[in-house]
Amino acid sequence: MKSSVNPPPRSPVGLVRLTLLILFVVALVSVPFMVFGESLAEPFLASQGQRGAGLTLAAIVLLAADSVAPVPATLVIMSLAAKAGFVAGFVGGTLGMTAGVVFAAWFGRFAVGRIAPRFMPDAELERLRSALQTRLGWTLACLRSVPVLAETSVIVAAAAGVPLRRIVALTLLPNGVVSVIYAVAASESFATASVAFLGTVLASGVVWMWVRVAGRPRSQ
């Protein structure tokens, strides 16, 4: 019979430090949207005309920069699939989102990771790393379709010391699933994009709540 020892509850000071770190990362991710809006992605895609290869490469570049640039992944993938077909939307979306994870994780490890000790001491960062490992896969997967939080979750995990290879491995399949959904719903219509986006976010929220409930210890 296996036994597990749960770590003691985080102190109020530790919770404040963790909250400040997360808010700091959210601010870093949100500032480009606040400054530039979402007006940069569509002109870049439009400049490629109807060329499938050019559109796919442009979408990959945009999605790779998603963590530091105002790129609406939903609209990029759906626009790509509408113009170049489902396969282009799926492949370009998956590769682009995965490249975005790599860049966000690199940024988290080497930029935010150096700043993180100013928010939390090494012991708290080690505790955060251990806590993240518990539901890391589900957390990253369920947040892949949520703007800002998708990038924030990857950056925080990398800053806490979770290996890049593990982060990429855990997000590859979810990236593919999100890309399939948006490519199937391919349309340049804002209404269609909104329905696909809200449906994906809602489904992610339901799965996350189920994981949270299923993971609670049952009273005997």
NUKE-697740 format. One record per residue (C-alpha): y, z negated, x; residue in three letters. Coordinates in Angstrom, 2 decimals, decimal comma, padded with zeros to 5 digits. Each point is the difference from the previous one (the first is absolute). Layout:
<r><y>Y</y><z>Z</z><x>X</x><residu>ALA</residu></r>
...
% end
This chain:
<r><y>000,00</y><z>000,00</z><x>000,00</x><residu>MET</residu></r>
<r><y>003,32</y><z>001,09</z><x>001,40</x><residu>LYS</residu></r>
<r><y>003,00</y><z>-002,26</z><x>-000,13</x><residu>SER</residu></r>
<r><y>003,61</y><z>000,94</z><x>000,49</x><residu>SER</residu></r>
<r><y>002,91</y><z>-002,17</z><x>000,83</x><residu>VAL</residu></r>
<r><y>003,25</y><z>001,02</z><x>-001,63</x><residu>ASN</residu></r>
<r><y>003,16</y><z>-000,56</z><x>002,06</x><residu>PRO</residu></r>
<r><y>002,35</y><z>-002,70</z><x>-001,27</x><residu>PRO</residu></r>
<r><y>002,80</y><z>001,14</z><x>-002,30</x><residu>PRO</residu></r>
<r><y>002,99</y><z>001,55</z><x>001,71</x><residu>ARG</residu></r>
<r><y>002,92</y><z>-002,40</z><x>000,35</x><residu>SER</residu></r>
<r><y>003,23</y><z>000,68</z><x>-001,95</x><residu>PRO</residu></r>
<r><y>001,73</y><z>000,83</z><x>003,28</x><residu>VAL</residu></r>
<r><y>-002,77</y><z>002,46</z><x>000,84</x><residu>GLY</residu></r>
<r><y>000,35</y><z>001,66</z><x>-003,41</x><residu>LEU</residu></r>
<r><y>003,74</y><z>000,36</z><x>000,52</x><residu>VAL</residu></r>
<r><y>-000,53</y><z>001,55</z><x>003,43</x><residu>ARG</residu></r>
<r><y>-002,60</y><z>002,42</z><x>-001,35</x><residu>LEU</residu></r>
<r><y>002,26</y><z>000,94</z><x>-002,92</x><residu>THR</residu></r>
<r><y>002,91</y><z>000,67</z><x>002,34</x><residu>LEU</residu></r>
<r><y>-002,18</y><z>002,19</z><x>002,24</x><residu>LEU</residu></r>
<r><y>-001,22</y><z>002,05</z><x>-002,98</x><residu>ILE</residu></r>
<r><y>003,54</y><z>000,33</z><x>-001,39</x><residu>LEU</residu></r>
<r><y>001,17</y><z>001,15</z><x>003,41</x><residu>PHE</residu></r>
<r><y>-002,63</y><z>002,75</z><x>000,08</x><residu>VAL</residu></r>
<r><y>000,73</y><z>000,98</z><x>-003,62</x><residu>VAL</residu></r>
<r><y>003,67</y><z>000,34</z><x>000,94</x><residu>ALA</residu></r>
<r><y>-000,87</y><z>002,24</z><x>002,98</x><residu>LEU</residu></r>
<r><y>-002,07</y><z>002,28</z><x>-002,24</x><residu>VAL</residu></r>
<r><y>002,52</y><z>000,00</z><x>-002,87</x><residu>SER</residu></r>
<r><y>003,21</y><z>000,69</z><x>001,93</x><residu>VAL</residu></r>
<r><y>-000,64</y><z>003,77</z><x>000,42</x><residu>PRO</residu></r>
<r><y>-000,51</y><z>000,37</z><x>-003,77</x><residu>PHE</residu></r>
<r><y>003,16</y><z>-001,98</z><x>-000,69</x><residu>MET</residu></r>
<r><y>002,05</y><z>002,09</z><x>002,44</x><residu>VAL</residu></r>
<r><y>-001,38</y><z>003,50</z><x>-000,56</x><residu>PHE</residu></r>
<r><y>-001,80</y><z>-000,22</z><x>-003,35</x><residu>GLY</residu></r>
<r><y>-002,92</y><z>002,40</z><x>-000,53</x><residu>GLU</residu></r>
<r><y>001,97</y><z>003,18</z><x>000,63</x><residu>SER</residu></r>
<r><y>-001,36</y><z>000,88</z><x>003,44</x><residu>LEU</residu></r>
<r><y>-003,62</y><z>000,90</z><x>-000,77</x><residu>ALA</residu></r>
<r><y>000,37</y><z>002,80</z><x>-002,55</x><residu>GLU</residu></r>
<r><y>002,43</y><z>002,16</z><x>002,05</x><residu>PRO</residu></r>
<r><y>-002,35</y><z>-000,28</z><x>002,98</x><residu>PHE</residu></r>
<r><y>-002,95</y><z>001,20</z><x>-002,09</x><residu>LEU</residu></r>
<r><y>002,09</y><z>002,70</z><x>-001,66</x><residu>ALA</residu></r>
<r><y>000,98</y><z>001,37</z><x>003,41</x><residu>SER</residu></r>
<r><y>-003,66</y><z>000,92</z><x>000,58</x><residu>GLN</residu></r>
<r><y>-000,06</y><z>002,36</z><x>-003,01</x><residu>GLY</residu></r>
<r><y>-003,46</y><z>000,58</z><x>-001,48</x><residu>GLN</residu></r>
<r><y>-001,93</y><z>000,10</z><x>003,29</x><residu>ARG</residu></r>
<r><y>-003,07</y><z>-002,17</z><x>-000,37</x><residu>GLY</residu></r>
<r><y>-000,34</y><z>-000,93</z><x>003,68</x><residu>ALA</residu></r>
<r><y>003,72</y><z>-000,60</z><x>000,42</x><residu>GLY</residu></r>
<r><y>000,23</y><z>-002,11</z><x>-003,14</x><residu>LEU</residu></r>
<r><y>-003,05</y><z>-002,06</z><x>001,00</x><residu>THR</residu></r>
<r><y>001,38</y><z>-000,65</z><x>003,48</x><residu>LEU</residu></r>
<r><y>003,41</y><z>-000,89</z><x>-001,43</x><residu>ALA</residu></r>
<r><y>-001,61</y><z>-002,46</z><x>-002,44</x><residu>ALA</residu></r>
<r><y>-002,02</y><z>-001,62</z><x>002,80</x><residu>ILE</residu></r>
<r><y>003,15</y><z>-000,46</z><x>002,08</x><residu>VAL</residu></r>
<r><y>001,88</y><z>-001,50</z><x>-002,96</x><residu>LEU</residu></r>
<r><y>-002,81</y><z>-002,38</z><x>-000,94</x><residu>LEU</residu></r>
<r><y>-000,45</y><z>-001,03</z><x>003,64</x><residu>ALA</residu></r>
<r><y>003,65</y><z>-001,10</z><x>000,04</x><residu>ALA</residu></r>
<r><y>-000,33</y><z>-001,84</z><x>-003,31</x><residu>ASP</residu></r>
<r><y>000,31</y><z>-003,47</z><x>001,54</x><residu>SER</residu></r>
<r><y>003,45</y><z>000,66</z><x>001,45</x><residu>VAL</residu></r>
<r><y>001,30</y><z>002,91</z><x>-002,11</x><residu>ALA</residu></r>
<r><y>000,77</y><z>000,32</z><x>-003,74</x><residu>PRO</residu></r>
<r><y>-003,11</y><z>002,01</z><x>-000,91</x><residu>VAL</residu></r>
<r><y>-001,41</y><z>-000,27</z><x>-003,57</x><residu>PRO</residu></r>
<r><y>-003,70</y><z>000,57</z><x>000,73</x><residu>ALA</residu></r>
<r><y>-000,80</y><z>000,65</z><x>-003,67</x><residu>THR</residu></r>
<r><y>002,44</y><z>002,90</z><x>-000,28</x><residu>LEU</residu></r>
<r><y>-000,90</y><z>001,42</z><x>003,42</x><residu>VAL</residu></r>
<r><y>-003,75</y><z>000,18</z><x>-000,69</x><residu>ILE</residu></r>
<r><y>000,40</y><z>001,29</z><x>-003,55</x><residu>MET</residu></r>
<r><y>002,55</y><z>002,61</z><x>001,05</x><residu>SER</residu></r>
<r><y>-002,29</y><z>001,14</z><x>002,83</x><residu>LEU</residu></r>
<r><y>-002,99</y><z>000,30</z><x>-002,33</x><residu>ALA</residu></r>
<r><y>002,06</y><z>001,83</z><x>-002,64</x><residu>ALA</residu></r>
<r><y>001,19</y><z>002,59</z><x>002,51</x><residu>LYS</residu></r>
<r><y>-002,97</y><z>000,33</z><x>002,37</x><residu>ALA</residu></r>
<r><y>-002,97</y><z>-001,17</z><x>-002,08</x><residu>GLY</residu></r>
<r><y>-002,22</y><z>-003,05</z><x>-000,41</x><residu>PHE</residu></r>
<r><y>-001,67</y><z>000,24</z><x>003,42</x><residu>VAL</residu></r>
<r><y>003,36</y><z>000,10</z><x>001,76</x><residu>ALA</residu></r>
<r><y>001,22</y><z>-002,97</z><x>-002,04</x><residu>GLY</residu></r>
<r><y>-003,13</y><z>-002,00</z><x>000,76</x><residu>PHE</residu></r>
<r><y>-000,24</y><z>000,85</z><x>003,70</x><residu>VAL</residu></r>
<r><y>003,74</y><z>-000,18</z><x>000,67</x><residu>GLY</residu></r>
<r><y>000,36</y><z>-003,20</z><x>-002,00</x><residu>GLY</residu></r>
<r><y>-002,94</y><z>-001,75</z><x>001,68</x><residu>THR</residu></r>
<r><y>000,95</y><z>001,04</z><x>003,53</x><residu>LEU</residu></r>
<r><y>003,67</y><z>-000,73</z><x>-000,57</x><residu>GLY</residu></r>
<r><y>-000,57</y><z>-003,43</z><x>-001,52</x><residu>MET</residu></r>
<r><y>-002,44</y><z>-000,86</z><x>002,79</x><residu>THR</residu></r>
<r><y>002,52</y><z>001,12</z><x>002,62</x><residu>ALA</residu></r>
<r><y>002,53</y><z>-002,19</z><x>-001,79</x><residu>GLY</residu></r>
<r><y>-002,39</y><z>-002,96</z><x>000,28</x><residu>VAL</residu></r>
<r><y>-000,40</y><z>000,61</z><x>003,74</x><residu>VAL</residu></r>
<r><y>003,76</y><z>000,15</z><x>000,51</x><residu>PHE</residu></r>
<r><y>000,66</y><z>-003,05</z><x>-002,21</x><residu>ALA</residu></r>
<r><y>-002,71</y><z>-001,98</z><x>001,81</x><residu>ALA</residu></r>
<r><y>001,42</y><z>001,02</z><x>003,39</x><residu>TRP</residu></r>
<r><y>003,47</y><z>-001,01</z><x>-001,15</x><residu>PHE</residu></r>
<r><y>-001,38</y><z>-003,30</z><x>-001,29</x><residu>GLY</residu></r>
<r><y>-001,88</y><z>-000,78</z><x>003,20</x><residu>ARG</residu></r>
<r><y>002,62</y><z>000,91</z><x>002,59</x><residu>PHE</residu></r>
<r><y>003,28</y><z>-000,53</z><x>-001,86</x><residu>ALA</residu></r>
<r><y>-000,47</y><z>-002,55</z><x>-002,78</x><residu>VAL</residu></r>
<r><y>-002,74</y><z>-001,73</z><x>002,00</x><residu>GLY</residu></r>
<r><y>002,54</y><z>-000,90</z><x>002,66</x><residu>ARG</residu></r>
<r><y>002,40</y><z>-001,38</z><x>-002,59</x><residu>ILE</residu></r>
<r><y>-002,61</y><z>-001,84</z><x>-002,07</x><residu>ALA</residu></r>
<r><y>-000,16</y><z>-003,06</z><x>002,34</x><residu>PRO</residu></r>
<r><y>003,64</y><z>-000,66</z><x>-000,85</x><residu>ARG</residu></r>
<r><y>-001,07</y><z>-000,49</z><x>-003,60</x><residu>PHE</residu></r>
<r><y>-003,35</y><z>-001,69</z><x>000,60</x><residu>MET</residu></r>
<r><y>-001,55</y><z>-001,85</z><x>002,97</x><residu>PRO</residu></r>
<r><y>-003,21</y><z>001,28</z><x>001,55</x><residu>ASP</residu></r>
<r><y>-002,13</y><z>-002,44</z><x>-002,00</x><residu>ALA</residu></r>
<r><y>001,45</y><z>001,28</z><x>-003,29</x><residu>GLU</residu></r>
<r><y>-000,51</y><z>003,61</z><x>001,06</x><residu>LEU</residu></r>
<r><y>-003,63</y><z>-000,76</z><x>000,84</x><residu>GLU</residu></r>
<r><y>-000,38</y><z>-001,63</z><x>-003,41</x><residu>ARG</residu></r>
<r><y>001,56</y><z>003,05</z><x>-001,66</x><residu>LEU</residu></r>
<r><y>-002,39</y><z>002,29</z><x>001,87</x><residu>ARG</residu></r>
<r><y>-002,98</y><z>-002,06</z><x>-001,17</x><residu>SER</residu></r>
<r><y>001,25</y><z>-000,06</z><x>-003,58</x><residu>ALA</residu></r>
<r><y>000,57</y><z>003,77</z><x>-000,02</x><residu>LEU</residu></r>
<r><y>-003,57</y><z>000,65</z><x>001,11</x><residu>GLN</residu></r>
<r><y>-001,31</y><z>-001,60</z><x>-003,21</x><residu>THR</residu></r>
<r><y>001,07</y><z>002,76</z><x>-002,38</x><residu>ARG</residu></r>
<r><y>001,61</y><z>002,45</z><x>002,41</x><residu>LEU</residu></r>
<r><y>-001,90</y><z>003,05</z><x>-001,25</x><residu>GLY</residu></r>
<r><y>000,79</y><z>-000,60</z><x>-003,67</x><residu>TRP</residu></r>
<r><y>003,61</y><z>-000,93</z><x>000,75</x><residu>THR</residu></r>
<r><y>000,72</y><z>003,13</z><x>002,01</x><residu>LEU</residu></r>
<r><y>-001,91</y><z>002,20</z><x>-002,46</x><residu>ALA</residu></r>
<r><y>001,72</y><z>-001,31</z><x>-003,12</x><residu>CYS</residu></r>
<r><y>003,46</y><z>000,30</z><x>001,56</x><residu>LEU</residu></r>
<r><y>-000,39</y><z>003,58</z><x>001,26</x><residu>ARG</residu></r>
<r><y>001,61</y><z>001,39</z><x>-003,18</x><residu>SER</residu></r>
<r><y>002,81</y><z>-002,58</z><x>-000,20</x><residu>VAL</residu></r>
<r><y>003,27</y><z>001,11</z><x>001,63</x><residu>PRO</residu></r>
<r><y>001,37</y><z>-002,29</z><x>002,73</x><residu>VAL</residu></r>
<r><y>-002,94</y><z>-002,41</z><x>-000,31</x><residu>LEU</residu></r>
<r><y>-002,39</y><z>002,65</z><x>001,33</x><residu>ALA</residu></r>
<r><y>001,95</y><z>000,20</z><x>003,24</x><residu>GLU</residu></r>
<r><y>000,83</y><z>-003,72</z><x>000,06</x><residu>THR</residu></r>
<r><y>-003,66</y><z>-001,05</z><x>-000,26</x><residu>SER</residu></r>
<r><y>-000,98</y><z>002,22</z><x>002,95</x><residu>VAL</residu></r>
<r><y>002,95</y><z>-001,10</z><x>002,15</x><residu>ILE</residu></r>
<r><y>-000,60</y><z>-003,71</z><x>-000,67</x><residu>VAL</residu></r>
<r><y>-003,75</y><z>000,31</z><x>000,67</x><residu>ALA</residu></r>
<r><y>000,66</y><z>001,76</z><x>003,31</x><residu>ALA</residu></r>
<r><y>002,73</y><z>-002,47</z><x>000,96</x><residu>ALA</residu></r>
<r><y>-002,45</y><z>-002,85</z><x>-000,64</x><residu>ALA</residu></r>
<r><y>-002,46</y><z>001,57</z><x>002,44</x><residu>GLY</residu></r>
<r><y>-002,47</y><z>001,86</z><x>-002,23</x><residu>VAL</residu></r>
<r><y>-001,39</y><z>002,89</z><x>002,13</x><residu>PRO</residu></r>
<r><y>001,37</y><z>003,48</z><x>-000,72</x><residu>LEU</residu></r>
<r><y>-003,48</y><z>001,47</z><x>-000,24</x><residu>ARG</residu></r>
<r><y>-000,94</y><z>-002,46</z><x>-002,75</x><residu>ARG</residu></r>
<r><y>003,19</y><z>000,69</z><x>-001,96</x><residu>ILE</residu></r>
<r><y>-000,54</y><z>003,77</z><x>000,17</x><residu>VAL</residu></r>
<r><y>-003,68</y><z>-000,33</z><x>-000,97</x><residu>ALA</residu></r>
<r><y>000,82</y><z>-002,17</z><x>-003,03</x><residu>LEU</residu></r>
<r><y>002,75</y><z>002,33</z><x>-001,26</x><residu>THR</residu></r>
<r><y>-001,63</y><z>003,40</z><x>000,58</x><residu>LEU</residu></r>
<r><y>-002,04</y><z>000,06</z><x>-003,22</x><residu>LEU</residu></r>
<r><y>002,82</y><z>-001,42</z><x>-002,18</x><residu>PRO</residu></r>
<r><y>002,34</y><z>002,63</z><x>001,45</x><residu>ASN</residu></r>
<r><y>-002,48</y><z>002,67</z><x>-001,04</x><residu>GLY</residu></r>
<r><y>-000,34</y><z>-001,44</z><x>-003,49</x><residu>VAL</residu></r>
<r><y>003,77</y><z>-000,14</z><x>-000,52</x><residu>VAL</residu></r>
<r><y>000,32</y><z>003,56</z><x>001,28</x><residu>SER</residu></r>
<r><y>-002,70</y><z>001,24</z><x>-002,38</x><residu>VAL</residu></r>
<r><y>001,71</y><z>-001,63</z><x>-002,99</x><residu>ILE</residu></r>
<r><y>003,39</y><z>001,49</z><x>000,83</x><residu>TYR</residu></r>
<r><y>-001,47</y><z>003,41</z><x>000,88</x><residu>ALA</residu></r>
<r><y>-001,92</y><z>000,15</z><x>-003,30</x><residu>VAL</residu></r>
<r><y>003,20</y><z>-000,87</z><x>-001,87</x><residu>ALA</residu></r>
<r><y>001,86</y><z>002,61</z><x>002,04</x><residu>ALA</residu></r>
<r><y>003,29</y><z>000,86</z><x>-001,60</x><residu>SER</residu></r>
<r><y>003,59</y><z>000,22</z><x>001,01</x><residu>GLU</residu></r>
<r><y>000,91</y><z>-001,71</z><x>-003,27</x><residu>SER</residu></r>
<r><y>001,61</y><z>-003,41</z><x>000,39</x><residu>PHE</residu></r>
<r><y>-001,69</y><z>-001,20</z><x>-003,20</x><residu>ALA</residu></r>
<r><y>-003,48</y><z>000,92</z><x>001,28</x><residu>THR</residu></r>
<r><y>000,71</y><z>-001,59</z><x>003,37</x><residu>ALA</residu></r>
<r><y>001,18</y><z>-003,18</z><x>-001,73</x><residu>SER</residu></r>
<r><y>-003,13</y><z>-000,26</z><x>-002,16</x><residu>VAL</residu></r>
<r><y>-002,31</y><z>000,58</z><x>002,98</x><residu>ALA</residu></r>
<r><y>001,91</y><z>-002,50</z><x>002,12</x><residu>PHE</residu></r>
<r><y>000,10</y><z>-002,74</z><x>-002,66</x><residu>LEU</residu></r>
<r><y>-003,66</y><z>000,53</z><x>-000,87</x><residu>GLY</residu></r>
<r><y>-001,05</y><z>-000,31</z><x>003,65</x><residu>THR</residu></r>
<r><y>002,10</y><z>-003,13</z><x>000,54</x><residu>VAL</residu></r>
<r><y>-001,35</y><z>-001,58</z><x>-003,20</x><residu>LEU</residu></r>
<r><y>-003,61</y><z>000,73</z><x>000,99</x><residu>ALA</residu></r>
<r><y>000,64</y><z>-001,49</z><x>003,46</x><residu>SER</residu></r>
<r><y>001,46</y><z>-003,12</z><x>-001,62</x><residu>GLY</residu></r>
<r><y>-003,01</y><z>-000,42</z><x>-002,27</x><residu>VAL</residu></r>
<r><y>-002,42</y><z>000,34</z><x>002,94</x><residu>VAL</residu></r>
<r><y>002,02</y><z>-002,50</z><x>002,05</x><residu>TRP</residu></r>
<r><y>000,00</y><z>-002,55</z><x>-002,82</x><residu>MET</residu></r>
<r><y>-003,76</y><z>000,45</z><x>-000,45</x><residu>TRP</residu></r>
<r><y>-000,55</y><z>-000,58</z><x>003,73</x><residu>VAL</residu></r>
<r><y>002,16</y><z>-003,13</z><x>-000,11</x><residu>ARG</residu></r>
<r><y>-001,87</y><z>-001,42</z><x>-003,00</x><residu>VAL</residu></r>
<r><y>-003,45</y><z>000,95</z><x>001,32</x><residu>ALA</residu></r>
<r><y>000,79</y><z>-001,60</z><x>003,36</x><residu>GLY</residu></r>
<r><y>000,87</y><z>-003,41</z><x>-001,44</x><residu>ARG</residu></r>
<r><y>-002,65</y><z>-002,69</z><x>000,48</x><residu>PRO</residu></r>
<r><y>-001,73</y><z>-000,88</z><x>-003,24</x><residu>ARG</residu></r>
<r><y>-000,02</y><z>-003,58</z><x>-001,14</x><residu>SER</residu></r>
<r><y>-003,46</y><z>-001,45</z><x>-000,34</x><residu>GLN</residu></r>
% end
